Amino acid sequence: KLHFSALICQTDIIALGAMRCLQNRGFHIPGDVSILGFGNLTAARLSNPAISSINMPKRRMGRAGATILFDALLKGSTRCQKVCLKTRIVERESVQSVD
């Protein structure tokens, strides 16, 4: 018996490993436990069941990071910057509805 109903994993790779471990022990995803990954990798989409994941705007992240780096290198900027980017949950088969 599990003492939790869901796992939110730092990466899709960790979610895949957790799912495999739970399935090898006879647990059903999402029937016994829901799993959510982070990164929206192709492997998450291709797994069985397909893993729900948080999609990150990778290009916007890269662009923001490059802008901060160039400002530091070219303008001597040393101030900390907070960058907020919207993410979205890609719902697949690994999360059970709680209606």
Chimera marker file (.cmm) of the C-alpha trace (Angstrom):
<marker_set name="trace">
<marker id="1" x="0.000" y="0.000" z="0.000" r="1" g="1" b="0" radius="0.5"/>
<marker id="2" x="1.210" y="3.479" z="-0.890" r="1" g="1" b="0" radius="0.5"/>
<marker id="3" x="0.948" y="6.360" z="1.552" r="1" g="1" b="0" radius="0.5"/>
<marker id="4" x="0.649" y="8.927" z="-1.237" r="1" g="1" b="0" radius="0.5"/>
<marker id="5" x="-1.563" y="9.371" z="-4.287" r="1" g="1" b="0" radius="0.5"/>
<marker id="6" x="0.688" y="11.392" z="-6.600" r="1" g="1" b="0" radius="0.5"/>
<marker id="7" x="4.304" y="12.085" z="-7.499" r="1" g="1" b="0" radius="0.5"/>
<marker id="8" x="5.487" y="15.364" z="-8.987" r="1" g="1" b="0" radius="0.5"/>
<marker id="9" x="8.953" y="14.722" z="-10.364" r="1" g="1" b="0" radius="0.5"/>
<marker id="10" x="11.751" y="17.199" z="-11.059" r="1" g="1" b="0" radius="0.5"/>
<marker id="11" x="12.232" y="15.825" z="-14.588" r="1" g="1" b="0" radius="0.5"/>
<marker id="12" x="10.439" y="13.556" z="-17.038" r="1" g="1" b="0" radius="0.5"/>
<marker id="13" x="13.340" y="11.095" z="-16.768" r="1" g="1" b="0" radius="0.5"/>
<marker id="14" x="12.794" y="10.794" z="-13.014" r="1" g="1" b="0" radius="0.5"/>
<marker id="15" x="9.046" y="10.385" z="-13.655" r="1" g="1" b="0" radius="0.5"/>
<marker id="16" x="9.773" y="7.560" z="-16.119" r="1" g="1" b="0" radius="0.5"/>
<marker id="17" x="12.012" y="5.815" z="-13.585" r="1" g="1" b="0" radius="0.5"/>
<marker id="18" x="9.470" y="6.215" z="-10.799" r="1" g="1" b="0" radius="0.5"/>
<marker id="19" x="6.714" y="4.870" z="-13.017" r="1" g="1" b="0" radius="0.5"/>
<marker id="20" x="8.754" y="1.831" z="-14.001" r="1" g="1" b="0" radius="0.5"/>
<marker id="21" x="9.662" y="1.126" z="-10.385" r="1" g="1" b="0" radius="0.5"/>
<marker id="22" x="6.032" y="1.355" z="-9.263" r="1" g="1" b="0" radius="0.5"/>
<marker id="23" x="4.791" y="-0.769" z="-12.162" r="1" g="1" b="0" radius="0.5"/>
<marker id="24" x="7.424" y="-3.432" z="-11.406" r="1" g="1" b="0" radius="0.5"/>
<marker id="25" x="5.991" y="-3.611" z="-7.885" r="1" g="1" b="0" radius="0.5"/>
<marker id="26" x="2.462" y="-4.134" z="-9.186" r="1" g="1" b="0" radius="0.5"/>
<marker id="27" x="1.082" y="-0.616" z="-8.870" r="1" g="1" b="0" radius="0.5"/>
<marker id="28" x="-1.074" y="0.875" z="-11.617" r="1" g="1" b="0" radius="0.5"/>
<marker id="29" x="-0.490" y="4.310" z="-13.108" r="1" g="1" b="0" radius="0.5"/>
<marker id="30" x="-2.688" y="6.359" z="-12.706" r="1" g="1" b="0" radius="0.5"/>
<marker id="31" x="-5.067" y="4.023" z="-10.800" r="1" g="1" b="0" radius="0.5"/>
<marker id="32" x="-2.874" y="3.695" z="-7.689" r="1" g="1" b="0" radius="0.5"/>
<marker id="33" x="-0.696" y="6.762" z="-8.111" r="1" g="1" b="0" radius="0.5"/>
<marker id="34" x="-0.613" y="9.721" z="-10.512" r="1" g="1" b="0" radius="0.5"/>
<marker id="35" x="2.733" y="10.880" z="-11.925" r="1" g="1" b="0" radius="0.5"/>
<marker id="36" x="3.640" y="14.310" z="-13.333" r="1" g="1" b="0" radius="0.5"/>
<marker id="37" x="7.003" y="15.061" z="-14.927" r="1" g="1" b="0" radius="0.5"/>
<marker id="38" x="8.758" y="18.284" z="-15.890" r="1" g="1" b="0" radius="0.5"/>
<marker id="39" x="10.261" y="19.112" z="-19.275" r="1" g="1" b="0" radius="0.5"/>
<marker id="40" x="7.797" y="17.545" z="-21.736" r="1" g="1" b="0" radius="0.5"/>
<marker id="41" x="10.373" y="15.237" z="-23.318" r="1" g="1" b="0" radius="0.5"/>
<marker id="42" x="9.441" y="12.990" z="-26.237" r="1" g="1" b="0" radius="0.5"/>
<marker id="43" x="10.049" y="9.960" z="-24.006" r="1" g="1" b="0" radius="0.5"/>
<marker id="44" x="7.214" y="11.105" z="-21.723" r="1" g="1" b="0" radius="0.5"/>
<marker id="45" x="4.817" y="11.105" z="-24.653" r="1" g="1" b="0" radius="0.5"/>
<marker id="46" x="5.954" y="7.662" z="-25.819" r="1" g="1" b="0" radius="0.5"/>
<marker id="47" x="5.839" y="5.881" z="-22.448" r="1" g="1" b="0" radius="0.5"/>
<marker id="48" x="3.021" y="3.566" z="-21.410" r="1" g="1" b="0" radius="0.5"/>
<marker id="49" x="1.028" y="5.189" z="-20.029" r="1" g="1" b="0" radius="0.5"/>
<marker id="50" x="2.114" y="8.512" z="-21.508" r="1" g="1" b="0" radius="0.5"/>
<marker id="51" x="3.369" y="10.797" z="-18.724" r="1" g="1" b="0" radius="0.5"/>
<marker id="52" x="1.719" y="14.144" z="-18.080" r="1" g="1" b="0" radius="0.5"/>
<marker id="53" x="4.368" y="16.844" z="-17.959" r="1" g="1" b="0" radius="0.5"/>
<marker id="54" x="4.986" y="20.523" z="-17.387" r="1" g="1" b="0" radius="0.5"/>
<marker id="55" x="6.143" y="22.115" z="-20.628" r="1" g="1" b="0" radius="0.5"/>
<marker id="56" x="8.827" y="24.789" z="-20.369" r="1" g="1" b="0" radius="0.5"/>
<marker id="57" x="9.258" y="27.512" z="-23.001" r="1" g="1" b="0" radius="0.5"/>
<marker id="58" x="12.827" y="26.439" z="-23.814" r="1" g="1" b="0" radius="0.5"/>
<marker id="59" x="13.502" y="29.014" z="-26.549" r="1" g="1" b="0" radius="0.5"/>
<marker id="60" x="12.260" y="31.877" z="-24.391" r="1" g="1" b="0" radius="0.5"/>
<marker id="61" x="14.358" y="30.584" z="-21.501" r="1" g="1" b="0" radius="0.5"/>
<marker id="62" x="17.428" y="30.497" z="-23.724" r="1" g="1" b="0" radius="0.5"/>
<marker id="63" x="16.733" y="33.940" z="-25.127" r="1" g="1" b="0" radius="0.5"/>
<marker id="64" x="16.270" y="35.424" z="-21.651" r="1" g="1" b="0" radius="0.5"/>
<marker id="65" x="19.462" y="33.766" z="-20.414" r="1" g="1" b="0" radius="0.5"/>
<marker id="66" x="21.451" y="34.994" z="-23.425" r="1" g="1" b="0" radius="0.5"/>
<marker id="67" x="20.136" y="38.543" z="-22.957" r="1" g="1" b="0" radius="0.5"/>
<marker id="68" x="21.179" y="38.551" z="-19.297" r="1" g="1" b="0" radius="0.5"/>
<marker id="69" x="24.596" y="37.119" z="-20.193" r="1" g="1" b="0" radius="0.5"/>
<marker id="70" x="25.197" y="39.667" z="-22.976" r="1" g="1" b="0" radius="0.5"/>
<marker id="71" x="24.129" y="42.513" z="-20.677" r="1" g="1" b="0" radius="0.5"/>
<marker id="72" x="26.646" y="41.297" z="-18.120" r="1" g="1" b="0" radius="0.5"/>
<marker id="73" x="29.449" y="40.923" z="-20.663" r="1" g="1" b="0" radius="0.5"/>
<marker id="74" x="28.838" y="43.964" z="-22.853" r="1" g="1" b="0" radius="0.5"/>
<marker id="75" x="27.336" y="46.458" z="-20.430" r="1" g="1" b="0" radius="0.5"/>
<marker id="76" x="28.940" y="45.302" z="-17.197" r="1" g="1" b="0" radius="0.5"/>
<marker id="77" x="25.525" y="44.674" z="-15.671" r="1" g="1" b="0" radius="0.5"/>
<marker id="78" x="25.780" y="42.810" z="-12.374" r="1" g="1" b="0" radius="0.5"/>
<marker id="79" x="22.245" y="43.211" z="-11.123" r="1" g="1" b="0" radius="0.5"/>
<marker id="80" x="20.137" y="40.143" z="-10.451" r="1" g="1" b="0" radius="0.5"/>
<marker id="81" x="17.137" y="39.717" z="-12.684" r="1" g="1" b="0" radius="0.5"/>
<marker id="82" x="13.960" y="37.812" z="-12.117" r="1" g="1" b="0" radius="0.5"/>
<marker id="83" x="12.491" y="36.256" z="-15.253" r="1" g="1" b="0" radius="0.5"/>
<marker id="84" x="9.009" y="34.727" z="-15.160" r="1" g="1" b="0" radius="0.5"/>
<marker id="85" x="7.915" y="32.593" z="-18.076" r="1" g="1" b="0" radius="0.5"/>
<marker id="86" x="4.587" y="30.852" z="-18.501" r="1" g="1" b="0" radius="0.5"/>
<marker id="87" x="4.545" y="27.076" z="-18.416" r="1" g="1" b="0" radius="0.5"/>
<marker id="88" x="1.671" y="24.738" z="-19.177" r="1" g="1" b="0" radius="0.5"/>
<marker id="89" x="0.651" y="21.283" z="-18.077" r="1" g="1" b="0" radius="0.5"/>
<marker id="90" x="0.475" y="18.780" z="-20.921" r="1" g="1" b="0" radius="0.5"/>
<marker id="91" x="-2.178" y="16.314" z="-19.782" r="1" g="1" b="0" radius="0.5"/>
<marker id="92" x="-1.643" y="12.745" z="-20.858" r="1" g="1" b="0" radius="0.5"/>
<marker id="93" x="-2.491" y="9.387" z="-19.278" r="1" g="1" b="0" radius="0.5"/>
<marker id="94" x="-0.458" y="9.289" z="-16.054" r="1" g="1" b="0" radius="0.5"/>
<marker id="95" x="-2.662" y="11.549" z="-13.934" r="1" g="1" b="0" radius="0.5"/>
<marker id="96" x="-5.999" y="10.437" z="-12.584" r="1" g="1" b="0" radius="0.5"/>
<marker id="97" x="-8.891" y="12.895" z="-12.528" r="1" g="1" b="0" radius="0.5"/>
<marker id="98" x="-10.025" y="13.949" z="-9.051" r="1" g="1" b="0" radius="0.5"/>
<marker id="99" x="-13.461" y="15.184" z="-10.010" r="1" g="1" b="0" radius="0.5"/>
<link id1="1" id2="2" r="1" g="1" b="0" radius="0.2"/>
<link id1="2" id2="3" r="1" g="1" b="0" radius="0.2"/>
<link id1="3" id2="4" r="1" g="1" b="0" radius="0.2"/>
<link id1="4" id2="5" r="1" g="1" b="0" radius="0.2"/>
<link id1="5" id2="6" r="1" g="1" b="0" radius="0.2"/>
<link id1="6" id2="7" r="1" g="1" b="0" radius="0.2"/>
<link id1="7" id2="8" r="1" g="1" b="0" radius="0.2"/>
<link id1="8" id2="9" r="1" g="1" b="0" radius="0.2"/>
<link id1="9" id2="10" r="1" g="1" b="0" radius="0.2"/>
<link id1="10" id2="11" r="1" g="1" b="0" radius="0.2"/>
<link id1="11" id2="12" r="1" g="1" b="0" radius="0.2"/>
<link id1="12" id2="13" r="1" g="1" b="0" radius="0.2"/>
<link id1="13" id2="14" r="1" g="1" b="0" radius="0.2"/>
<link id1="14" id2="15" r="1" g="1" b="0" radius="0.2"/>
<link id1="15" id2="16" r="1" g="1" b="0" radius="0.2"/>
<link id1="16" id2="17" r="1" g="1" b="0" radius="0.2"/>
<link id1="17" id2="18" r="1" g="1" b="0" radius="0.2"/>
<link id1="18" id2="19" r="1" g="1" b="0" radius="0.2"/>
<link id1="19" id2="20" r="1" g="1" b="0" radius="0.2"/>
<link id1="20" id2="21" r="1" g="1" b="0" radius="0.2"/>
<link id1="21" id2="22" r="1" g="1" b="0" radius="0.2"/>
<link id1="22" id2="23" r="1" g="1" b="0" radius="0.2"/>
<link id1="23" id2="24" r="1" g="1" b="0" radius="0.2"/>
<link id1="24" id2="25" r="1" g="1" b="0" radius="0.2"/>
<link id1="25" id2="26" r="1" g="1" b="0" radius="0.2"/>
<link id1="26" id2="27" r="1" g="1" b="0" radius="0.2"/>
<link id1="27" id2="28" r="1" g="1" b="0" radius="0.2"/>
<link id1="28" id2="29" r="1" g="1" b="0" radius="0.2"/>
<link id1="29" id2="30" r="1" g="1" b="0" radius="0.2"/>
<link id1="30" id2="31" r="1" g="1" b="0" radius="0.2"/>
<link id1="31" id2="32" r="1" g="1" b="0" radius="0.2"/>
<link id1="32" id2="33" r="1" g="1" b="0" radius="0.2"/>
<link id1="33" id2="34" r="1" g="1" b="0" radius="0.2"/>
<link id1="34" id2="35" r="1" g="1" b="0" radius="0.2"/>
<link id1="35" id2="36" r="1" g="1" b="0" radius="0.2"/>
<link id1="36" id2="37" r="1" g="1" b="0" radius="0.2"/>
<link id1="37" id2="38" r="1" g="1" b="0" radius="0.2"/>
<link id1="38" id2="39" r="1" g="1" b="0" radius="0.2"/>
<link id1="39" id2="40" r="1" g="1" b="0" radius="0.2"/>
<link id1="40" id2="41" r="1" g="1" b="0" radius="0.2"/>
<link id1="41" id2="42" r="1" g="1" b="0" radius="0.2"/>
<link id1="42" id2="43" r="1" g="1" b="0" radius="0.2"/>
<link id1="43" id2="44" r="1" g="1" b="0" radius="0.2"/>
<link id1="44" id2="45" r="1" g="1" b="0" radius="0.2"/>
<link id1="45" id2="46" r="1" g="1" b="0" radius="0.2"/>
<link id1="46" id2="47" r="1" g="1" b="0" radius="0.2"/>
<link id1="47" id2="48" r="1" g="1" b="0" radius="0.2"/>
<link id1="48" id2="49" r="1" g="1" b="0" radius="0.2"/>
<link id1="49" id2="50" r="1" g="1" b="0" radius="0.2"/>
<link id1="50" id2="51" r="1" g="1" b="0" radius="0.2"/>
<link id1="51" id2="52" r="1" g="1" b="0" radius="0.2"/>
<link id1="52" id2="53" r="1" g="1" b="0" radius="0.2"/>
<link id1="53" id2="54" r="1" g="1" b="0" radius="0.2"/>
<link id1="54" id2="55" r="1" g="1" b="0" radius="0.2"/>
<link id1="55" id2="56" r="1" g="1" b="0" radius="0.2"/>
<link id1="56" id2="57" r="1" g="1" b="0" radius="0.2"/>
<link id1="57" id2="58" r="1" g="1" b="0" radius="0.2"/>
<link id1="58" id2="59" r="1" g="1" b="0" radius="0.2"/>
<link id1="59" id2="60" r="1" g="1" b="0" radius="0.2"/>
<link id1="60" id2="61" r="1" g="1" b="0" radius="0.2"/>
<link id1="61" id2="62" r="1" g="1" b="0" radius="0.2"/>
<link id1="62" id2="63" r="1" g="1" b="0" radius="0.2"/>
<link id1="63" id2="64" r="1" g="1" b="0" radius="0.2"/>
<link id1="64" id2="65" r="1" g="1" b="0" radius="0.2"/>
<link id1="65" id2="66" r="1" g="1" b="0" radius="0.2"/>
<link id1="66" id2="67" r="1" g="1" b="0" radius="0.2"/>
<link id1="67" id2="68" r="1" g="1" b="0" radius="0.2"/>
<link id1="68" id2="69" r="1" g="1" b="0" radius="0.2"/>
<link id1="69" id2="70" r="1" g="1" b="0" radius="0.2"/>
<link id1="70" id2="71" r="1" g="1" b="0" radius="0.2"/>
<link id1="71" id2="72" r="1" g="1" b="0" radius="0.2"/>
<link id1="72" id2="73" r="1" g="1" b="0" radius="0.2"/>
<link id1="73" id2="74" r="1" g="1" b="0" radius="0.2"/>
<link id1="74" id2="75" r="1" g="1" b="0" radius="0.2"/>
<link id1="75" id2="76" r="1" g="1" b="0" radius="0.2"/>
<link id1="76" id2="77" r="1" g="1" b="0" radius="0.2"/>
<link id1="77" id2="78" r="1" g="1" b="0" radius="0.2"/>
<link id1="78" id2="79" r="1" g="1" b="0" radius="0.2"/>
<link id1="79" id2="80" r="1" g="1" b="0" radius="0.2"/>
<link id1="80" id2="81" r="1" g="1" b="0" radius="0.2"/>
<link id1="81" id2="82" r="1" g="1" b="0" radius="0.2"/>
<link id1="82" id2="83" r="1" g="1" b="0" radius="0.2"/>
<link id1="83" id2="84" r="1" g="1" b="0" radius="0.2"/>
<link id1="84" id2="85" r="1" g="1" b="0" radius="0.2"/>
<link id1="85" id2="86" r="1" g="1" b="0" radius="0.2"/>
<link id1="86" id2="87" r="1" g="1" b="0" radius="0.2"/>
<link id1="87" id2="88" r="1" g="1" b="0" radius="0.2"/>
<link id1="88" id2="89" r="1" g="1" b="0" radius="0.2"/>
<link id1="89" id2="90" r="1" g="1" b="0" radius="0.2"/>
<link id1="90" id2="91" r="1" g="1" b="0" radius="0.2"/>
<link id1="91" id2="92" r="1" g="1" b="0" radius="0.2"/>
<link id1="92" id2="93" r="1" g="1" b="0" radius="0.2"/>
<link id1="93" id2="94" r="1" g="1" b="0" radius="0.2"/>
<link id1="94" id2="95" r="1" g="1" b="0" radius="0.2"/>
<link id1="95" id2="96" r="1" g="1" b="0" radius="0.2"/>
<link id1="96" id2="97" r="1" g="1" b="0" radius="0.2"/>
<link id1="97" id2="98" r="1" g="1" b="0" radius="0.2"/>
<link id1="98" id2="99" r="1" g="1" b="0" radius="0.2"/>
</marker_set>
